[in-house]
């Protein structure tokens, strides 16, 4: 195990089997052993950071990632169904700041990130840039996401806290 792998943040994905398996970035990440995929909401580890676009607090370098990062790979209807259960769990709900998608389906659209883009953004902001680059390297468009968002990701990764993230985000919106 290399030094960078020892410092890698664990990634968890709740997969609701609602997307096209050929386009599913979460399934591809699981195939490469980059994420712990589960089809049961109860398997999300307590204390992990849940990337939640509706969260009141933005993800920042001050967040505790010892329990990993979790992404929900499901429709909004599924989110509404599982959300009451998620609120009972001890999770750190965090929103990603303004970034632009590079995936073929939503290219150039703000906030329309795939699961892998969300993970990579979180990893980059939290200072695990090598891990972000590694997971994006499995997708032929992955480098484009990091190039397209390089400047804001660099600024976000240097932020002190959530308020600082929001200040930086306001410069891009």
Phi and psi in degrees as GROMACS dihedral restraints (atoms count N, CA, C in turn):
[ dihedral_restraints ]
;  ai    aj    ak    al  type     phi  dphi    fc
    3     4     5     6     1   -75.4    20    10
    4     5     6     7     1   165.0    20    10
    6     7     8     9     1   -58.2    20    10
    7     8     9    10     1   -42.1    20    10
    9    10    11    12     1   -66.2    20    10
   10    11    12    13     1   -36.2    20    10
   12    13    14    15     1   -65.1    20    10
   13    14    15    16     1   -34.3    20    10
   15    16    17    18     1   -64.1    20    10
   16    17    18    19     1   -32.8    20    10
   18    19    20    21     1   -92.1    20    10
   19    20    21    22     1     0.4    20    10
   21    22    23    24     1   -63.0    20    10
   22    23    24    25     1   144.5    20    10
   24    25    26    27     1   -87.5    20    10
   25    26    27    28     1   134.5    20    10
   27    28    29    30     1   -70.5    20    10
   28    29    30    31     1   138.9    20    10
   30    31    32    33     1  -116.5    20    10
   31    32    33    34     1   133.8    20    10
   33    34    35    36     1  -125.8    20    10
   34    35    36    37     1   140.9    20    10
   36    37    38    39     1  -133.1    20    10
   37    38    39    40     1   123.5    20    10
   39    40    41    42     1   -89.1    20    10
   40    41    42    43     1   116.9    20    10
   42    43    44    45     1  -112.6    20    10
   43    44    45    46     1   118.2    20    10
   45    46    47    48     1   -95.5    20    10
   46    47    48    49     1     8.9    20    10
   48    49    50    51     1    56.8    20    10
   49    50    51    52     1    44.0    20    10
   51    52    53    54     1  -114.1    20    10
   52    53    54    55     1     0.0    20    10
   54    55    56    57     1  -112.2    20    10
   55    56    57    58     1   168.1    20    10
   57    58    59    60     1   -67.9    20    10
   58    59    60    61     1   115.4    20    10
   60    61    62    63     1   -57.3    20    10
   61    62    63    64     1   -26.6    20    10
   63    64    65    66     1   -73.8    20    10
   64    65    66    67     1   -23.5    20    10
   66    67    68    69     1  -107.1    20    10
   67    68    69    70     1    -1.2    20    10
   69    70    71    72     1   -75.9    20    10
   70    71    72    73     1   110.9    20    10
   72    73    74    75     1   -69.9    20    10
   73    74    75    76     1   -30.8    20    10
   75    76    77    78     1   -64.1    20    10
   76    77    78    79     1   -44.6    20    10
   78    79    80    81     1   -62.5    20    10
   79    80    81    82     1   -40.6    20    10
   81    82    83    84     1   -66.2    20    10
   82    83    84    85     1   -39.7    20    10
   84    85    86    87     1   -61.0    20    10
   85    86    87    88     1   -42.6    20    10
   87    88    89    90     1   -63.3    20    10
   88    89    90    91     1   -39.7    20    10
   90    91    92    93     1   -58.2    20    10
   91    92    93    94     1   -35.8    20    10
   93    94    95    96     1   -90.1    20    10
   94    95    96    97     1     3.6    20    10
   96    97    98    99     1    71.2    20    10
   97    98    99   100     1    27.9    20    10
   99   100   101   102     1   -95.0    20    10
  100   101   102   103     1   -11.9    20    10
  102   103   104   105     1  -146.2    20    10
  103   104   105   106     1   148.2    20    10
  105   106   107   108     1   -89.9    20    10
  106   107   108   109     1   108.6    20    10
  108   109   110   111     1   -95.5    20    10
  109   110   111   112     1   135.5    20    10
  111   112   113   114     1  -138.4    20    10
  112   113   114   115     1   146.4    20    10
  114   115   116   117     1  -104.4    20    10
  115   116   117   118     1    12.2    20    10
  117   118   119   120     1  -122.7    20    10
  118   119   120   121     1   124.8    20    10
  120   121   122   123     1   -61.1    20    10
  121   122   123   124     1   -31.0    20    10
  123   124   125   126     1   -67.6    20    10
  124   125   126   127     1   -12.1    20    10
  126   127   128   129     1   -83.7    20    10
  127   128   129   130     1    -6.2    20    10
  129   130   131   132     1   -67.5    20    10
  130   131   132   133     1   126.8    20    10
  132   133   134   135     1   -70.1    20    10
  133   134   135   136     1   133.4    20    10
  135   136   137   138     1   -59.0    20    10
  136   137   138   139     1   137.8    20    10
  138   139   140   141     1    89.4    20    10
  139   140   141   142     1    -8.4    20    10
  141   142   143   144     1   -74.4    20    10
  142   143   144   145     1   161.9    20    10
  144   145   146   147     1   -85.0    20    10
  145   146   147   148     1   122.9    20    10
  147   148   149   150     1   -98.9    20    10
  148   149   150   151     1   116.8    20    10
  150   151   152   153     1   -72.9    20    10
  151   152   153   154     1   111.5    20    10
  153   154   155   156     1  -131.5    20    10
  154   155   156   157     1   109.7    20    10
  156   157   158   159     1   -61.9    20    10
  157   158   159   160     1   -15.8    20    10
  159   160   161   162     1   -97.6    20    10
  160   161   162   163     1     1.5    20    10
  162   163   164   165     1   -63.2    20    10
  163   164   165   166     1   149.1    20    10
  165   166   167   168     1   -81.7    20    10
  166   167   168   169     1   -18.1    20    10
  168   169   170   171     1  -115.7    20    10
  169   170   171   172     1   137.2    20    10
  171   172   173   174     1   -83.7    20    10
  172   173   174   175     1   146.3    20    10
  174   175   176   177     1   -62.8    20    10
  175   176   177   178     1   137.4    20    10
  177   178   179   180     1  -148.7    20    10
  178   179   180   181     1   165.4    20    10
  180   181   182   183     1   -59.0    20    10
  181   182   183   184     1   -16.4    20    10
  183   184   185   186     1   -78.0    20    10
  184   185   186   187     1   -11.2    20    10
  186   187   188   189     1   -70.2    20    10
  187   188   189   190     1   146.4    20    10
  189   190   191   192     1   -86.9    20    10
  190   191   192   193     1   116.1    20    10
  192   193   194   195     1  -109.5    20    10
  193   194   195   196     1    16.7    20    10
  195   196   197   198     1   -57.0    20    10
  196   197   198   199     1   -30.8    20    10
  198   199   200   201     1   -95.1    20    10
  199   200   201   202     1     2.7    20    10
  201   202   203   204     1    95.9    20    10
  202   203   204   205     1  -177.3    20    10
  204   205   206   207     1  -122.2    20    10
  205   206   207   208     1   137.5    20    10
  207   208   209   210     1  -121.4    20    10
  208   209   210   211     1   138.0    20    10
  210   211   212   213     1  -123.4    20    10
  211   212   213   214     1   141.0    20    10
  213   214   215   216     1   -96.5    20    10
  214   215   216   217     1   123.2    20    10
  216   217   218   219     1  -107.3    20    10
  217   218   219   220     1    85.4    20    10
  219   220   221   222     1  -161.7    20    10
  220   221   222   223     1   172.1    20    10
  222   223   224   225     1   -76.9    20    10
  223   224   225   226     1   165.6    20    10
  225   226   227   228     1   -63.5    20    10
  226   227   228   229     1   -32.2    20    10
  228   229   230   231     1   -62.7    20    10
  229   230   231   232     1   -41.6    20    10
  231   232   233   234     1   -66.5    20    10
  232   233   234   235     1   -39.4    20    10
  234   235   236   237     1   -58.8    20    10
  235   236   237   238     1   -46.0    20    10
  237   238   239   240     1   -61.7    20    10
  238   239   240   241     1   -34.4    20    10
  240   241   242   243     1   -70.0    20    10
  241   242   243   244     1   -42.0    20    10
  243   244   245   246     1   -91.4    20    10
  244   245   246   247     1   -12.5    20    10
  246   247   248   249     1   -57.6    20    10
  247   248   249   250     1   -43.2    20    10
  249   250   251   252     1   -57.1    20    10
  250   251   252   253     1   -37.4    20    10
  252   253   254   255     1   -67.6    20    10
  253   254   255   256     1   -39.8    20    10
  255   256   257   258     1   -63.8    20    10
  256   257   258   259     1   -36.0    20    10
  258   259   260   261     1   -67.1    20    10
  259   260   261   262     1   -28.6    20    10
  261   262   263   264     1   -75.8    20    10
  262   263   264   265     1   -24.1    20    10
  264   265   266   267     1   -79.8    20    10
  265   266   267   268     1   151.2    20    10
  267   268   269   270     1   -85.6    20    10
  268   269   270   271     1    86.3    20    10
  270   271   272   273     1  -120.5    20    10
  271   272   273   274     1   153.1    20    10
  273   274   275   276     1   -96.3    20    10
  274   275   276   277     1   103.5    20    10
  276   277   278   279     1   -79.5    20    10
  277   278   279   280     1   124.5    20    10
  279   280   281   282     1  -139.0    20    10
  280   281   282   283     1   141.4    20    10
  282   283   284   285     1   -99.1    20    10
  283   284   285   286     1   145.3    20    10
  285   286   287   288     1   -81.6    20    10
  286   287   288   289     1   146.6    20    10
  288   289   290   291     1   -77.2    20    10
  289   290   291   292     1   179.5    20    10
  291   292   293   294     1   -56.2    20    10
  292   293   294   295     1   120.9    20    10
  294   295   296   297     1  -146.2    20    10
  295   296   297   298     1   159.4    20    10
  297   298   299   300     1  -110.4    20    10
  298   299   300   301     1   135.3    20    10
  300   301   302   303     1   -69.8    20    10
  301   302   303   304     1   147.3    20    10
  303   304   305   306     1  -119.8    20    10
  304   305   306   307     1    -2.1    20    10
  306   307   308   309     1   -67.4    20    10
  307   308   309   310     1   152.7    20    10
  309   310   311   312     1   -59.5    20    10
  310   311   312   313     1   -29.1    20    10
  312   313   314   315     1   -76.8    20    10
  313   314   315   316     1   -40.4    20    10
  315   316   317   318     1  -121.6    20    10
  316   317   318   319     1    28.0    20    10
  318   319   320   321     1   -50.1    20    10
  319   320   321   322     1   129.4    20    10
  321   322   323   324     1    81.7    20    10
  322   323   324   325     1    -3.8    20    10
  324   325   326   327     1   -91.3    20    10
  325   326   327   328     1   127.9    20    10
  327   328   329   330     1   -67.8    20    10
  328   329   330   331     1   142.6    20    10
  330   331   332   333     1    68.1    20    10
  331   332   333   334     1     0.7    20    10
  333   334   335   336     1   -97.9    20    10
  334   335   336   337     1    58.5    20    10
  336   337   338   339     1   -86.7    20    10
  337   338   339   340     1   148.1    20    10
  339   340   341   342     1   -76.4    20    10
  340   341   342   343     1   173.3    20    10
  342   343   344   345     1   -59.0    20    10
  343   344   345   346     1   -45.1    20    10
  345   346   347   348     1   -66.1    20    10
  346   347   348   349     1   -37.4    20    10
  348   349   350   351     1   -64.7    20    10
  349   350   351   352     1   -40.8    20    10
  351   352   353   354     1   -63.0    20    10
  352   353   354   355     1   -46.9    20    10
  354   355   356   357     1   -59.3    20    10
  355   356   357   358     1   -46.9    20    10
  357   358   359   360     1   -62.2    20    10
  358   359   360   361     1   -42.2    20    10
  360   361   362   363     1   -61.0    20    10
  361   362   363   364     1   -46.6    20    10
  363   364   365   366     1   -61.6    20    10
  364   365   366   367     1   -46.6    20    10
  366   367   368   369     1   -60.2    20    10
  367   368   369   370     1   -44.0    20    10
  369   370   371   372     1   -62.6    20    10
  370   371   372   373     1   -47.9    20    10
  372   373   374   375     1   -60.8    20    10
  373   374   375   376     1   -36.1    20    10
  375   376   377   378     1   -83.3    20    10
  376   377   378   379     1     2.2    20    10
  378   379   380   381     1    94.0    20    10
  379   380   381   382     1     4.0    20    10
  381   382   383   384     1   -98.4    20    10
  382   383   384   385     1    62.8    20    10
  384   385   386   387     1   -65.3    20    10
  385   386   387   388     1   -38.7    20    10
  387   388   389   390     1   -62.8    20    10
  388   389   390   391     1   -41.8    20    10
  390   391   392   393     1   -65.1    20    10
  391   392   393   394     1   -39.3    20    10
  393   394   395   396     1   -61.1    20    10
  394   395   396   397     1   -46.3    20    10
  396   397   398   399     1   -63.6    20    10
  397   398   399   400     1   -38.9    20    10
  399   400   401   402     1   -63.3    20    10
  400   401   402   403     1   -48.0    20    10
  402   403   404   405     1   -67.8    20    10
  403   404   405   406     1   -33.7    20    10
  405   406   407   408     1   -73.5    20    10
  406   407   408   409     1   -22.0    20    10
  408   409   410   411     1   -67.0    20    10
  409   410   411   412     1   -14.5    20    10
  411   412   413   414     1   -81.6    20    10
  412   413   414   415     1    -4.2    20    10
  414   415   416   417     1  -121.5    20    10
  415   416   417   418     1   131.9    20    10
  417   418   419   420     1   -63.7    20    10
  418   419   420   421     1   -18.8    20    10
  420   421   422   423     1  -102.0    20    10
  421   422   423   424     1     1.4    20    10
  423   424   425   426     1   -59.2    20    10
  424   425   426   427     1   -42.8    20    10
  426   427   428   429     1   -62.1    20    10
  427   428   429   430     1   -30.2    20    10
  429   430   431   432     1   -63.6    20    10
  430   431   432   433     1   -39.0    20    10
  432   433   434   435     1   -60.6    20    10
  433   434   435   436     1   -46.3    20    10
  435   436   437   438     1   -69.1    20    10
  436   437   438   439     1   -35.9    20    10
  438   439   440   441     1   -69.2    20    10
  439   440   441   442     1   -45.9    20    10
  441   442   443   444     1   -60.1    20    10
  442   443   444   445     1   -35.7    20    10
  444   445   446   447     1  -108.6    20    10
  445   446   447   448     1    14.3    20    10
  447   448   449   450     1   -54.2    20    10
  448   449   450   451     1   -51.3    20    10
  450   451   452   453     1   -61.5    20    10
  451   452   453   454     1   -53.0    20    10
  453   454   455   456     1   -63.6    20    10
  454   455   456   457     1   -38.9    20    10
  456   457   458   459     1   -60.8    20    10
  457   458   459   460     1   -41.5    20    10
  459   460   461   462     1   -61.4    20    10
  460   461   462   463     1   -44.7    20    10
  462   463   464   465     1   -66.1    20    10
  463   464   465   466     1   -44.3    20    10
  465   466   467   468     1   -60.6    20    10
  466   467   468   469     1   -39.6    20    10
  468   469   470   471     1   -68.5    20    10
  469   470   471   472     1   -17.6    20    10
  471   472   473   474     1   -96.6    20    10
  472   473   474   475     1     2.1    20    10
  474   475   476   477     1   -69.7    20    10
  475   476   477   478     1   155.0    20    10
  477   478   479   480     1   -82.4    20    10
  478   479   480   481     1   -44.3    20    10
  480   481   482   483     1  -156.1    20    10
  481   482   483   484     1  -174.8    20    10
  483   484   485   486     1   -60.2    20    10
  484   485   486   487     1   -40.3    20    10
  486   487   488   489     1   -63.0    20    10
  487   488   489   490     1   -39.2    20    10
  489   490   491   492     1   -64.9    20    10
  490   491   492   493     1   -39.5    20    10
  492   493   494   495     1   -58.9    20    10
  493   494   495   496     1   -46.8    20    10
  495   496   497   498     1   -63.7    20    10
  496   497   498   499     1   -36.3    20    10
  498   499   500   501     1   -64.1    20    10
  499   500   501   502     1   -46.1    20    10
  501   502   503   504     1   -64.9    20    10
  502   503   504   505     1   -43.9    20    10
  504   505   506   507     1   -56.2    20    10
  505   506   507   508     1   -40.7    20    10
  507   508   509   510     1   -60.5    20    10
  508   509   510   511     1   -24.1    20    10
  510   511   512   513     1   -74.7    20    10
  511   512   513   514     1   -18.3    20    10
  513   514   515   516     1  -102.2    20    10
  514   515   516   517     1   -12.8    20    10
